Structure formats: structure tokens, C-alpha cells
């Protein structure tokens, strides 16, 4: 039965991916920070994610076991080719969701909302967002109409 109802947790279990939401956050941030130099250090990653260095060490060991990064104790963190692909995808996904929320004039806690959405969104929904962003970029007059509609709706 396709229209069977599940709890949020069960939907998430059905949609298991390679990485947990936390691991995705680490991979995205490693990609962001290592983009210029090709590497990053544990303390830099801990500061960027607002976590303890010991938490970073635990996660990067898991990511190294998945062959996504190269790391030696007290050394630098380097993305392997598969890690680069995943990090690039995760950053692009993050940026697209943020762009979509900005398109809707969502400004309150945009980073928090982006973080919540990015770990649960399906590829199909993400492609729909991309299409809508591209559509409104191609037809800005329709975006203006949409914004006027929302202004009137919010005033009533």
C-alpha cells in the first residue's frame, strides 16, 4: 500500500542513507573549509561546528572508515575523491535550500530552517525547488506577482 502512513521516525528509517545528518554536517563543513587549502585541522572544524575537538575526532574516524577522508592522529583532514563529491553535493543542496527560502522572503532563522530541511528533503523535492527557483529567475514579473499576492494575503 503506497499511501500508508508512518511516523516521521519511520519515514526516516525507510530512507536510510550512507551518512547521518551529523555526518552530513561534518562533510559539508570539511568541504567548505578545505576548499581553498585542500585540508583542514580538527580544531578549525570544531570551531566552525561549535563542538568539542573530541567530538570531531570521533566523527572523522567514522568518516575515515567510510573512506571519505584521510586522517592521521594529530594530522590534517583531507577529503578523498568520493568525499569531495559528497561534500560538494551537500554544500550545493544547502545553498539551494537557502536560496529557495530567500525566494520566499523567509529571513527569520534562515540558517536554522535550512539545516532542518536539508537532512530530510528528498532528491525529487530538491529538484522541484530548483525548477521553481529557475522559473522565477526566468520570469521575475511572476515573482513580483507572487510577492504582491503574499503582501495582500498577509495584510488581511
For each residue, the residues with C-beta under 8 A, 3 or more apart:
1: 4
2:
3:
4: 1
5:
6: 10 11 14
7: 10 11
8: 11 12
9: 12 13
10: 6 7 13 14
11: 6 7 8 14 15
12: 8 9 15 16 120
13: 9 10 16
14: 6 10 11
15: 11 12 122
16: 12 13
17:
18: 66 86
19: 23 24 27 66 86
20: 23 24
21: 24 25 119
22: 25 26 59
23: 19 20 26 27 59 62 63
24: 19 20 21 27 28 90 118 119
25: 21 22 28 29 49 115
26: 22 23 29 30 45 49 56 59 60 63
27: 19 23 24 30 31 63 68 83 86 87 90
28: 24 25 31 32 87 90 91 94
29: 25 26 32 33 45 48 49
30: 26 27 33 34 40 45 63 69 77 79 83 87
31: 27 28 34 35 79 83 84 86 87 88 90 91
32: 28 29 35 48 87 91
33: 29 30 40 44 45 48
34: 30 31 37 38 39 40 77 78 79
35: 31 32
36:
37: 34 40
38: 34 78
39: 34 76 77 78
40: 30 33 34 37 44 45 76 77
41: 44 45 76 77
42: 45 46 53 56 57 60 77
43: 46 47 53
44: 33 40 41 47 48
45: 26 29 30 33 40 41 42 48 49 56 60 77
46: 42 43 49 50 51 52 53 55 56
47: 43 44 50
48: 29 32 33 44 45
49: 25 26 29 45 46 56
50: 46 47
51: 46 55 56
52: 46 55 56
53: 42 43 46 56 57
54: 57 58
55: 46 51 52 58 59
56: 26 42 45 46 49 51 52 53 59 60
57: 42 53 54 60 61
58: 54 55 61 62
59: 22 23 26 55 56 62 63
60: 26 42 45 56 57 63 64 69 71 77
61: 57 58 64 65 71
62: 23 58 59 65 66
63: 23 26 27 30 59 60 66 68 69 71 83
64: 60 61 67 68 69 70 71
65: 61 62
66: 18 19 62 63
67: 64 80 82
68: 27 63 64 79 80 82 83 86
69: 30 60 63 64 77 78 79 80 83
70: 64 77 78 79 80
71: 60 61 63 64 75 76 77 78
72: 75
73:
74:
75: 71 72
76: 39 40 41 71
77: 30 34 39 40 41 42 45 60 69 70 71
78: 34 38 39 69 70 71
79: 30 31 34 68 69 70 83 84 87
80: 67 68 69 70 83 84
81: 84 85
82: 67 68 85 86
83: 27 30 31 63 68 69 79 80 86 87
84: 31 79 80 81 87 88
85: 81 82 88 89
86: 18 19 27 31 68 82 83 89 90
87: 27 28 30 31 32 79 83 84 90 91
88: 31 84 85 91 92
89: 85 86 92 93
90: 24 27 28 31 86 87 93 94 118
91: 28 31 32 87 88 94 95
92: 88 89 95 96
93: 89 90 96 97 118 121 126
94: 28 90 91 97 98 114 118
95: 91 92 98 99
96: 92 93 99 100 126 129 130 133
97: 93 94 100 101 114 117 118 121 126 129
98: 94 95 101 102 110 111 114
99: 95 96 102 103 133
100: 96 97 103 104 129 132 133
101: 97 98 104 106 110 113 114
102: 98 99 105 106 107 110
103: 99 100 132 133 136 143
104: 100 101
105: 102 147 150
106: 101 102 110 113
107: 102 110
108: 113
109: 112 113
110: 98 101 102 106 107 113 114
111: 98 114 115
112: 109 115 116
113: 101 106 108 109 110 116 117
114: 94 97 98 101 110 111 117 118
115: 25 111 112 118 119
116: 112 113 119 120
117: 97 113 114 120 121
118: 24 90 93 94 97 114 115 121
119: 21 24 115 116
120: 12 116 117
121: 93 97 117 118 125 126
122: 15 125 126
123: 126 127
124: 127 128
125: 121 122 128 129
126: 93 96 97 121 122 123 129 130
127: 123 124 130 131
128: 124 125 131 132
129: 96 97 100 125 126 132 133
130: 96 126 127 133 134
131: 127 128 134 135
132: 100 103 128 129 135 136
133: 96 99 100 103 129 130 136 137
134: 130 131 137 138
135: 131 132 138 139 142
136: 103 132 133 139 140 142 143 146
137: 133 134 140
138: 134 135
139: 135 136 142 143
140: 136 137 143 144
141: 144 145
142: 135 136 139 145 146
143: 103 136 139 140 146 147
144: 140 141 147 148
145: 141 142 148 149
146: 136 142 143 149 150
147: 105 143 144 150 151
148: 144 145 151 152
149: 145 146 152 153
150: 105 146 147 153 154
151: 147 148 154 155
152: 148 149 155 156
153: 149 150 156
154: 150 151
155: 151 152
156: 152 153
